[in-house]
Amino acid sequence: MAEARGLLERRHEPWITLPSFLWLVLLFMVPAAIVFAIAFKPSDPFGGIGAGWTLQTLRSLGDPNYPAILWRTIWLSVATTAACLLLATPTAYFMARTSASVRPLLVLAVIVPFWTSFLVRIFAWKVVLHPEGIVKHALAALHLVPQDGSLLYHSGAVLLVLVYTELPFAILPLFAAAEKFDFRLLEAARDLGAGPLRTFWSVFLPGIRRGLLTATLVTLIPALGSYVVPDLVGGPTSEMLGNKIAQRTFMDRNLPHASALSALLALAVLVPSAFAITLARGKRGDGTGGAA
């Protein structure tokens, strides 16, 4: 009887997942396929898409400026993700260890920035980092920055504001994972002689690894495609790949070139992700085989 019931439930599973699958196909896979297809089309002099097919658009990616922009995009995104994880992990740990009455207030404090427009928050950082602002004068008085230096329009400012914008997205999944963690395991590890750092590294972090993976993805992927932050606080010497895509789309009206850059950015995200998933599955398969 139980086997028949389980078989009946499995027959209904495709119908349950069909709406979400169609949603992903229509709003993700089809647009992505269109973008990849446009990358092989010629540009139109009037800002449209020309007829026929060509590889000239892909050859144009050999521009000598693109490797530097691509490298800047990668290292800024990776540095943003690493900084967010370093800041968000102890924050999530602290939030999960507080009393149940205080946790909603801490979560509210994390999501409060979302109540303000994204552009308003970026312009607020421009005020904070302004060459004549109080922060600049305070750092200059402490001889931490030169008097004629600037806190804006360089990669450091881009990294700072990117960390600020992406940090809540790292805290929330880590808090969700830490809230479900059994903290009695930490006490058991301490009783067995492990120190605080060893307990945190060997017990707590493996226990929230899914939260760490989620936080990494939701931080790294938006950072790779960011273009508003570099445009407003970075200047022309801190352009990222997203800025070039926006320029090719709105200023040059070269949609095939913008699609080729978008495809390059998508591959930069998908290929490492697919490799990591394949490697993780291979390890699980080896473990299963060894256990068998």
Steps between C-alpha positions, in 0.01 A plus 500: 500500500783739593685417177192574291448829680865597442472411130187715472676794666796469263264509202366834622845652554551611134168685508597674823833619360361589156398863585841590641674320213298695241575821690875432479482404133301808395676759714854362515590240240321660203639854562848354557478308172390819319795692645744231387340495153521879459874478572537329159303768313647811332420844631265733316607861421172624650552326832320177423601146414616428146409206281710187466760352730858597570793435735623859474328597824681228689829602339445853627531365854872486432517872581816548712299693761268210579746271685573776752128570546420130533778452757378805696147361495613161629728620778256764624217244505708234675634753752146624565378145558790417732453818703125442527552142621760610756264765635173309468607170660572635851198728467272204422659305786427782742144544372427130534634490857287791624162452667190438291358841593805687369548311171212671312649840589841395368348366179309827465825693539650296215210557258437868585736619220269331247231751597705774333561537129819335380606817317439714808730276702774520236474880484517505880836324474613767254422759766684299767807455279494851351842669478372781725307269733561447871635147445766622259604783734513264800718247315725778370538639853612154614742487204328188367434660159680787329344845507460503122382138481149381420284232655290479184556387141730203555466126554517529879184711507326252271596210727381684812158584356460154344560341841245736653235418238554123498555439872129457591467234230780305670371545854144376442576148359777452755264597781235262366756217506645596839155522657446130422844398626515294819730706722528212744755359256728794582470425870581135433807599300617726783452218748720280280781754519454709184573871531260776394657552157530126432137453602385784279705379201448124527145479637303816434615582146444145364158505666393808301674410172177525301449851634860584405444372147177697464660816640791461258272467197259784590798728564737404219252494212351851556850638558617362165218679320519825694522820299324773703752496786813518275332768290417728795794454737764338280545721198648406162808329649285255702266374232363149532355277231148614586595859413617393154177307444298809596710720270460267203124479563396858577774720353646312203175314420710197407275221626704207356812627675308545826362146462849361443625669818194372688566147373861531614385609845245217515765243409730646765229417755363173360824316419653519852159421652456194279854387580437537875170307478664222296789479746260485796297223335817308425605518864159380614518218250843396627374509856198291415709252312746472787219450747348232283 
